[in-house]
Amino acid sequence: MKRLRATCLLVGALVVAQVAMADAPRTVAITITHQRFSPDELPLPPGVQVKLLIRNADNLPAEFESNDLSREVIVPAHGRVTIYIGPLSAGRYRFFNDFNHAAQGWVTVGDPAHAGGN
């Protein structure tokens, strides 16, 4: 009886761990180099939360900003930050460096050929 109970508890714990891992956000990374985002386009599936790691390889601070994603964060020189975005509907979401507006990129959710501009 104790063995059956221990087996059931183990199976239950494994099921809970599997569900928790399934809900863990996908991790995506971008790097700021020469005041540009790389990559400058992030294709993502719709309806999932994403953990976005932003690394700044430059000697100057940068600001990751997106009105579309409602995010704004300063990334120190040679620093890194983590933000969470989503879940998102299909479309294109612009982001930029508020300290250098020429540096911009897009989060593209769903089929890029059918994604409308937000």
N, C-alpha and C positions, 0 to 999 in steps of 0.2 A: 504494500500500500504506500509506504514512504517513497519507494522507488518510482511508482507511477506519479505520485504527487510532484516529486522533484523533476521528472521528465516533463510534466505538464507546465510547471513553472518555467523551465528552460525554454520550451517551445513558445510560451507566451512572451517571455522576454525577447526572444529572437524576432517574433512578429512585431512587437512594439518598436524594436530597434530598426527593423526594415521600414516600417511606416515613417519613423522619424527621419531616416535617411532619404526617403522618397520626397519628403517635404523640404529638405535642405535646399537653399537656393543655389542655382548654378553660378559658378564664379567665372567672371570675364575680366580681363586685364587690358588696360591701355597705358601707354607711356607717352609722356610729353618730352619730345626731343627737338632741339632747335626751334622751340616755341610752336611746335605742331603736334597734333595728336596722331598716334600710331597704334592701331589702325584708326583711320578716320571714319570708318563705317563699321558698326557692330550689328550684324544680323542676329536677331533673336526670335525664338518662337513666341507666339502669343500666349497670354495667360499664365506666365511663370514669373516668379520673383527672381531677380538677378543680383548677385553680390558683385559690385563693380570696384575693382582695385585700380586706383589711379596712381601711377608712379611718375614723379617729375625728375628727369635726368638732367635738367638744366641748372644753371647757376642762378637763375631768377625764379621767384615764386610765380605761380600761375593760378588762375581761378577757373575751375570747372563750373560752368554755369549753364543751366537749361531752363528756360521759361516753360518749354513743353513738358519737361519732366519734373518741374518744381524743385530743382536742386541747385544749390550754390555752395561751393566749398573751396577754400584756399588750399592749394597744394604747395607746401614750402619747397624751396630749392633743395634738390636731392632728397626730397621727402616722399611720403606716400600717404594716401588716405583711402578709406573704404566707405562706400555709400551703397545703399540698396535702392533698386528701381523696380517698378512693376508690382504686380502683374500688369502688363500693357496690352491694349487692343492693337490690332493690325494698323500700321501707319508708319510715318517717318517722324522722328523726334530729333530736333536740332539741339546740339550742345556747342559751346564755344568757350574760349579763354577770354574772360572779361578784361584781362590786362593786355590782350592782343587779339582784336576781333577778327584778324585774318585767319587765326587758328580756330577751325570749327570742324564739326563732324556730325554724324547722324547715327541714331539708333534706328534700325529698320526692323520692324516687327511684321512677321508674316511674309507673304510672297512680295518681294520688292517690285515686281512688275505691276502688282495691283494695289500697292500701298499708296494711299493718298497723302499729300503733304498736310501736316498739322500746323 
